[in-house]
Structures are given as C-alpha cells and as structure tokens.
Amino acid sequence: MAVETSKLLEKSSRFRDDYIYVDLYHEADHMLSASGLIYTLAALRDLAWKNQKLLKEGKPIPADLTDETFLTPEVDPKTGLFAKSIPIPELAQFSYDNIENMKKDTEFWGTHGATIELMKKLAPSYQKTKDRSTRMSTMSVQTRSIVYVDDSVGDESEIVFAVSVDDIKNRIIVNFRGTTTGSDVLQDVKITLKTYKLPNVDKEVKLHRGFHDYLFDEEMRKEDEGEHGDKNKYEEIMHKVKPLLQKHPDYKLYVTGHSLGASLSSLFAFVASQETDPVVPKPVTCVSVASPYVGNQAWREVFQAAEEAGQIRYLRISNRTDLVPHGPPFDLFGNLYKHVGVNLCLSQERWYWNKKPTYSFHYPTGSVLTEWGCAISNNFITNCAWVPSGILKMHGCSEYDRRLDSLKEDLVGIELNDLYEDYFATKKKVEANWLFHMILKYTIPLAMIAAAVFLYKEL
C-alpha cells in the first residue's frame, strides 16, 4: 500500500512490529476529522431517509437532495457490511453539491450546518477553487471508505458508530458518535461508578454505569439470526471488525470518538486490546476528543498495565476550558474518577499572555507532585467556560480543530510512542522511591490543613 513517508517517524521499542506510526499532529488530526465525520454522516443519512419517507407519503420535501441513494447502501448479508462502501471524497462532494438545498430545511441546517460546512471543504470541486497555500489536505481521507454505519433510523436507543478502512495509513477505524439523542443523554447522566468484570481482565474495576451499559449491558443485546446468536454492542462491532482485520493482516485497529463517543472509544479500545484472538493486532490505538471520566483508580491501573505491555496506545485530547473532560471527578456517592491515557491539553490564546493556543501533556506517573500539579491545573472550577455559549463552543469539534491546526508546527516533531517511553521511565523512578512519595502524599494535605487552621485562629 502507498504510505505517506514524508510524515512518518520511527517508533519506540515498546511497540515492536513492522507498523510505522505517524507523528502526533497527524495522529490527532486524522482522528479528530473522523470524530466530526460521524455526526455529519449520520445527519445526512437521516435526512435522506426523511426525504424518502416524505416522498412515499406524497408530501413536499424541504431539502430535495440529488443522488442521495449512495448514502443508504444495502447491507451484504454475507459480510454484514455495506455492499458498496461510501468513499469520503464522494460524501464531501455530495455535501458541496447539495449545500444550498440543505439550507432550505431550516431545522436540519440549524442543527448540522456547521459540520456540513466543514465537510464540503474536502470536496474535489471545492479544492479546485482554492490555491495551493489555502487548500485543505485530503491525503488522510482520499482513500478512506466507510464500510458500515449503524445509526438505526427511527431507533434512538443504541450507540451510533461507523467502521471505515484507510488504505493509505493501513488502518481499520471504529468511530463512535457523541451525545445527540435522548438515549445518549440518559446514558451520560448515569454517573454512578459501578463494579464490573471486563472480558479477559482479572481485576474488577469501577466504571461509569452509562458508558459501560451502552457497550456491554445484557438488556441492550441485539438479536441476530444465524449461528452467531445474540450480541451486546461490543460483540456486534467486533463481529464486523475482525473479518476486516483478517483480510488486512498488516493493518492496525484505531478507535476514536468525540464526547460520549470518546468515552466509548477508550472503553472499546481497552477491551479490544485484551482480545486473545490473534486476528486483533496489538497495540490497539485510541485517539479520543473531549472524553469525560470513565472509571476509577483500578480502571487506571489495568489500563496502564495494558499500555506498559504494549497492548494499547491512547492519546486523549482535551481543551482547557471545556467542561466535559474536567467534569466533577466523583459520582453521587463520592467515589473518585481517574482519567487514563496520554493527555494532550490544548489551551486557547490570550491577548495578554499568548498570541496563539498552547499545549501541555499529562500522564499519571504516580508522582505526588505531578498528581497535585494536574489536579490544580485541570480542576473543574478553573477549566469551565461559565457562559453557556462558551461551554458549547469549547466542547465543539470546530474549536478543537482550530487549536490543533495552530499547533501543527509544534506537534509534528513529537511521537506518541516516545512520550510513552519517557513517562514509563519516570514511573519506574517513582516506584523505586515509593516511600518518599507516600510520605509526600500525606504531608502536603496535612500541611495545608494545619496552615488553614493556623490562619483561622489568627483571624
């Protein structure tokens, strides 16, 4: 397969195989693009189905689309995938050609207009109108095809996901949509940490009940006819992914999503990384955008063990001042949540401080000073845009895309595998000096309490 050699780096020794990973910017940019794509694709398919229904009922169609049938291909009963895949350039060209018609459906455009505008910029016809300096790069999408979408029109009780194949970067990509429907919101608010036993994991962990149930709940099993029987959502997705991995043994499994989709992507990727079936290559890579908390300290520990074993790589992208990744780190009963993965935190520009967005990395190495530093810099109070319009803006894919693009020159020289090696070296030093860190862990809060009591008495 053709490979984008100009943007590839040699990878670190922890992940020993023949696969060559791209730099951090392109890891993030390609998956951020996919995270936004699922919203647009599901919206366009829903509009196409809506138009078909209106046509059958003899009612007027507000947004009369041209050649929309390619959006809803038949599913091949043998593979469970689309009989004809949806090429992303074709999807972008469709958005470009139909944008004026879509604006006539005011309800649709008011909800999805921003993502449609972004999608049209990938269209070949749009690219021809731009000079080379302002033209968007389409290398990451020009040979990517969507081979399956599960958006269950008329049924808003399940996860929306897509599976695509990237023949440039040799990837099978699973992409989860973020919060859109009432059912999504219902799962979001089930914030109680509940104890679960994940497949192929010895240790029990506590996970966000809503996120876990969306993927693994027995009551959400889908009845399948034939030899495979009924499946929960995770099993259903892997049933579609494994034949693709078997067909492309040199490809890697990538998982991504935004918001709710981000939390589902990290949970899905971790369980996939524990698969004993050799058809699933290791490491599995997850790149999430604006992920809320998923689990507790035990979840962090099993996740880090998988990272150290070279089974999973996880880049968790967050915006400083985005409410969702910095949400209250505890459930209704006071149980603490813990983030996992390597966090790339994007900060917005300030006219009085920095003229362009900045970035920082965070990883839980076990160092007390690091933990306290992260707790102070990433706390909920100081990282929330308290204006309602600001909350939505800071959480949107467009703002993430804007900040990431402005940092391209800084991030193209960084590689995720190298970051992992540095963090694990630090983690080993912390473990070697565990007594010092245990003393420090309790000394700092006790000193703060003592200082507060002293000041209270003095005042």
Secondary structure, 3 states (H helix, E strand, C coil): CCCCHHHECCCCCCCCCCCCCECHHHHHHHHHHHHHHHHHHHHHHHHHHHHHHHHHCCCCCCCCCCCHHHHCCCECCCCCCECCCEEHHHHHHHHHHHHHHHHCCHHHHHHHHHHHHHHHCCCHHHHHCCCCCCCCCCCCCCCEEEEEEECCCCCCCCCCEEEEEECCCCEEEEEECCCCCHHHHHHHCCCCEEEECCCCCCCCEEEEHHHHHHHHCHHHCECCCCCCCCECHHHHHHHHHHHHHHHCCCCEEEEEEECHHHHHHHHHHHHHHCCCCCCCCCCEEEEEECCCCCECHHHHHHHHHHHHCCCEEEEEEEECCCCCCCCCCECCCCCECECCCEEEEEECCCCCCCCCCEEEEECCCCCHHHHHHHHHHCCCCCCCCCCHHHHHHHHCHHHHHHHHHHCHHHHCCCCHHHHHHHHHHHHHHHHHCHHHHHHHHHHHHHHHHHHHHHHHHHC
